[in-house]
């Protein structure tokens, strides 16, 4: 696993754990305004990081039987 991929995977796993903990506090009505604001900041940061990561991934487009997007390479024959 490359460093960039590993760092993103680690970040996502860590923040998933933090958000899960917050969800328990929300359900118990024990979360604070500060926790909510911090979670919103984390989600905004994750959103930016994921957009940057996505911008570096190969292009995807819908093709074929309509089951969803998949990777298109120059060798693929796809009529869109």
N, CA, C and O of each residue as an XYZ file, in Angstrom:
320
protein
N       0.861     -1.170      0.000
C       0.000      0.000      0.000
C       0.904      1.228      0.000
O       1.806      1.333      0.832
N       0.673      2.148     -0.917
C       1.504      3.330     -0.963
C       1.220      4.216      0.237
O       0.202      4.069      0.914
N       2.135      5.133      0.485
C       1.997      6.022      1.633
C       0.724      6.854      1.558
O      -0.001      6.983      2.545
N       0.453      7.422      0.375
C      -0.742      8.266      0.218
C      -2.010      7.469      0.492
O      -2.914      7.944      1.180
N      -2.073      6.257     -0.047
C      -3.253      5.421      0.159
C      -3.362      4.999      1.620
O      -4.450      5.017      2.196
N      -2.258      4.627      2.203
C      -2.249      4.203      3.600
C      -2.639      5.320      4.554
O      -3.393      5.108      5.504
N      -2.118      6.510      4.288
C      -2.457      7.653      5.146
C      -3.943      7.978      5.071
O      -4.579      8.253      6.089
N      -4.492      7.944      3.861
C      -5.922      8.218      3.713
C      -6.748      7.139      4.398
O      -7.722      7.444      5.086
N      -6.368      5.889      4.215
C      -7.100      4.788      4.853
C      -7.060      4.921      6.371
O      -8.066      4.699      7.045
N      -5.908      5.281      6.904
C      -5.772      5.455      8.357
C      -6.624      6.613      8.842
O      -7.320      6.503      9.852
N      -6.568      7.719      8.124
C      -7.377      8.887      8.491
C      -8.865      8.537      8.492
O      -9.584      8.874      9.433
N      -9.322      7.867      7.446
C     -10.737      7.499      7.367
C     -11.146      6.573      8.498
O     -12.206      6.752      9.098
N     -10.317      5.589      8.793
C     -10.639      4.651      9.873
C     -10.695      5.365     11.214
O     -11.583      5.098     12.023
N      -9.756      6.266     11.455
C      -9.738      6.998     12.726
C     -10.965      7.880     12.875
O     -11.608      7.895     13.924
N     -11.280      8.610     11.824
C     -12.431      9.515     11.908
C     -13.746      8.738     11.949
O     -14.719      9.196     12.549
N     -13.779      7.579     11.323
C     -14.970      6.731     11.425
C     -15.204      6.356     12.888
O     -16.329      6.400     13.386
N     -14.124      5.990     13.557
C     -14.227      5.625     14.978
C     -14.722      6.812     15.794
O     -15.594      6.656     16.649
N     -14.167      8.009     15.535
C     -14.596      9.199     16.284
C     -16.069      9.518     16.027
O     -16.800      9.870     16.952
N     -16.497      9.395     14.785
C     -17.902      9.673     14.466
C     -18.834      8.634     15.081
O     -19.956      8.945     15.481
N     -18.355      7.409     15.149
C     -19.157      6.370     15.803
C     -19.340      6.691     17.279
O     -20.433      6.526     17.821
N     -18.291      7.141     17.922
C     -18.389      7.528     19.326
C     -19.367      8.686     19.494
O     -20.169      8.697     20.428
N     -19.301      9.657     18.589
C     -20.231     10.784     18.643
C     -21.668     10.309     18.460
O     -22.580     10.824     19.107
N     -21.872      9.336     17.589
C     -23.232      8.852     17.363
C     -23.839      8.274     18.637
O     -25.035      8.421     18.887
N     -23.003      7.616     19.439
C     -23.499      7.100     20.717
C     -23.864      8.241     21.653
O     -24.879      8.179     22.347
N     -23.041      9.285     21.674
C     -23.344     10.438     22.529
C     -24.614     11.143     22.070
O     -25.414     11.592     22.890
N     -24.794     11.238     20.757
C     -26.015     11.867     20.230
C     -27.234     11.046     20.645
O     -28.235     11.604     21.093
N     -27.156      9.742     20.499
C     -28.287      8.871     20.849
C     -28.628      8.973     22.335
O     -29.797      8.888     22.712
N     -27.626      9.151     23.163
C     -27.850      9.270     24.614
C     -28.143     10.701     25.051
O     -28.333     10.978     26.235
N     -28.177     11.599     24.076
C     -28.378     13.028     24.348
C     -27.292     13.572     25.270
O     -27.558     14.374     26.166
N     -26.065     13.119     25.030
C     -24.932     13.563     25.840
C     -23.894     14.316     25.020
O     -22.827     14.649     25.535
N     -24.182     14.583     23.774
C     -23.198     15.300     22.964
C     -23.277     16.795     23.271
O     -24.315     17.310     23.687
N     -22.166     17.466     23.057
C     -22.097     18.897     23.310
C     -22.053     19.645     21.982
O     -21.807     19.062     20.927
N     -22.295     20.929     22.060
C     -22.186     21.768     20.867
C     -20.754     21.721     20.336
O     -20.534     21.714     19.125
N     -19.805     21.689     21.230
C     -18.398     21.630     20.815
C     -18.115     20.345     20.023
O     -17.446     20.379     18.990
N     -18.628     19.222     20.515
C     -18.434     17.959     19.799
C     -19.023     18.035     18.390
O     -18.406     17.583     17.425
N     -20.201     18.600     18.285
C     -20.855     18.715     16.983
C     -20.054     19.609     16.047
O     -19.882     19.280     14.873
N     -19.566     20.727     16.549
C     -18.758     21.635     15.726
C     -17.453     20.975     15.302
O     -17.024     21.123     14.158
N     -16.823     20.252     16.214
C     -15.579     19.550     15.872
C     -15.834     18.477     14.821
O     -15.033     18.298     13.904
N     -16.942     17.769     14.957
C     -17.275     16.736     13.969
C     -17.536     17.362     12.603
O     -17.124     16.814     11.580
N     -18.211     18.494     12.582
C     -18.473     19.180     11.313
C     -17.167     19.614     10.661
O     -17.019     19.509      9.443
N     -16.226     20.096     11.450
C     -14.920     20.492     10.930
C     -14.180     19.295     10.355
O     -13.571     19.385      9.288
N     -14.233     18.173     11.064
C     -13.589     16.944     10.588
C     -14.212     16.496      9.274
O     -13.495     16.120      8.346
N     -15.534     16.531      9.185
C     -16.213     16.116      7.957
C     -15.857     17.026      6.780
O     -15.707     16.558      5.652
N     -15.725     18.317      7.046
C     -15.314     19.244      5.988
C     -13.889     18.922      5.533
O     -13.594     18.949      4.338
N     -13.018     18.622      6.481
C     -11.639     18.262      6.147
C     -11.594     16.964      5.345
O     -10.887     16.867      4.342
N     -12.358     15.967      5.797
C     -12.412     14.700      5.069
C     -12.946     14.901      3.658
O     -12.456     14.286      2.711
N     -13.929     15.745      3.520
C     -14.500     16.023      2.210
C     -13.436     16.591      1.274
O     -13.331     16.170      0.122
N     -12.656     17.536      1.760
C     -11.605     18.137      0.940
C     -10.531     17.110      0.587
O     -10.080     17.049     -0.557
N     -10.125     16.311      1.557
C      -9.101     15.294      1.323
C      -9.593     14.261      0.312
O      -8.842     13.859     -0.576
N     -10.840     13.831      0.439
C     -11.393     12.854     -0.490
C     -11.525     13.425     -1.902
O     -11.306     12.709     -2.879
N     -11.875     14.691     -2.018
C     -11.953     15.315     -3.344
C     -10.575     15.370     -4.000
O     -10.437     15.097     -5.193
N      -9.552     15.726     -3.211
C      -8.187     15.758     -3.739
C      -7.756     14.359     -4.172
O      -7.143     14.188     -5.226
N      -8.076     13.380     -3.368
C      -7.722     11.999     -3.686
C      -8.437     11.549     -4.960
O      -7.828     10.936     -5.837
N      -9.718     11.854     -5.056
C     -10.510     11.461     -6.224
C      -9.976     12.110     -7.492
O     -10.016     11.504     -8.563
N      -9.477     13.333     -7.383
C      -8.960     14.033     -8.561
C      -7.747     13.331     -9.147
O      -7.430     13.524    -10.321
N      -7.071     12.527     -8.359
C      -5.881     11.814     -8.828
C      -6.183     10.398     -9.319
O      -5.295      9.721     -9.837
N      -7.420      9.948     -9.162
C      -7.791      8.605     -9.589
C      -8.113      8.585    -11.077
O      -8.442      9.618    -11.660
N      -8.016      7.405    -11.692
C      -8.381      7.297    -13.110
C      -9.839      7.691    -13.336
O     -10.679      7.565    -12.446
N     -10.115      8.165    -14.530
C     -11.454      8.591    -14.898
C     -12.407      7.408    -14.930
O     -12.045      6.328    -15.398
N     -13.624      7.606    -14.433
C     -14.674      6.588    -14.479
C     -15.864      7.167    -15.213
O     -16.119      8.370    -15.158
N     -16.581      6.310    -15.893
C     -17.833      6.722    -16.515
C     -18.734      5.505    -16.653
O     -18.268      4.366    -16.660
N     -20.023      5.763    -16.762
C     -20.965      4.667    -16.934
C     -20.818      4.097    -18.330
O     -20.638      4.829    -19.304
N     -20.896      2.802    -18.407
C     -20.740      2.133    -19.692
C     -21.301      0.722    -19.557
O     -21.422      0.204    -18.447
N     -21.635      0.118    -20.652
C     -22.052     -1.277    -20.609
C     -23.496     -1.438    -20.219
O     -24.378     -0.773    -20.762
N     -23.737     -2.333    -19.267
C     -25.101     -2.738    -18.938
C     -25.790     -1.828    -17.926
O     -26.867     -2.165    -17.435
N     -25.202     -0.706    -17.609
C     -25.855      0.234    -16.713
C     -25.806     -0.145    -15.255
O     -26.603      0.360    -14.464
N     -24.888     -1.029    -14.870
C     -24.792     -1.444    -13.473
C     -24.015     -0.454    -12.635
O     -23.874     -0.642    -11.426
N     -23.511      0.588    -13.249
C     -22.786      1.606    -12.505
C     -21.465      1.921    -13.166
O     -21.095      1.296    -14.159
N     -20.750      2.896    -12.615
C     -19.492      3.295    -13.217
C     -18.417      2.239    -13.017
O     -18.420      1.513    -12.024
N     -17.513      2.163    -13.957
C     -16.346      1.326    -13.789
C     -15.197      1.978    -14.537
O     -15.404      2.886    -15.342
N     -14.000      1.517    -14.272
C     -12.813      2.122    -14.836
C     -12.771      1.943    -16.345
O     -12.953      0.839    -16.857
N     -12.529      3.043    -17.050
C     -12.391      3.018    -18.495
C     -10.913      3.202    -18.827
O     -10.290      4.174    -18.401
N     -10.375      2.293    -19.564
C      -8.993      2.404    -20.014
C      -8.994      2.575    -21.523
O      -9.999      2.285    -22.172
N      -7.881      3.042    -22.102
C      -7.854      3.232    -23.557
C      -8.160      1.957    -24.348
O      -8.624      2.042    -25.485
N      -7.916      0.807    -23.781
C      -8.161     -0.443    -24.496
C      -9.643     -0.817    -24.536
O     -10.047     -1.650    -25.347
N     -10.452     -0.215    -23.675
C     -11.876     -0.559    -23.602
C     -12.618     -0.037    -24.829
O     -12.315      1.033    -25.357
N     -13.581     -0.814    -25.258
C     -14.446     -0.398    -26.357
C     -15.818     -0.144    -25.753
O     -16.524     -1.076    -25.368
N     -16.185      1.130    -25.674
C     -17.440      1.481    -25.024
C     -18.118      2.590    -25.812
O     -17.528      3.643    -26.053
N     -19.335      2.351    -26.203
C     -20.100      3.384    -26.893
C     -20.941      4.101    -25.865
O     -21.817      3.508    -25.236
N     -20.669      5.380    -25.698
C     -21.414      6.175    -24.719
C     -22.281      7.142    -25.448
O     -23.002      7.919    -24.822
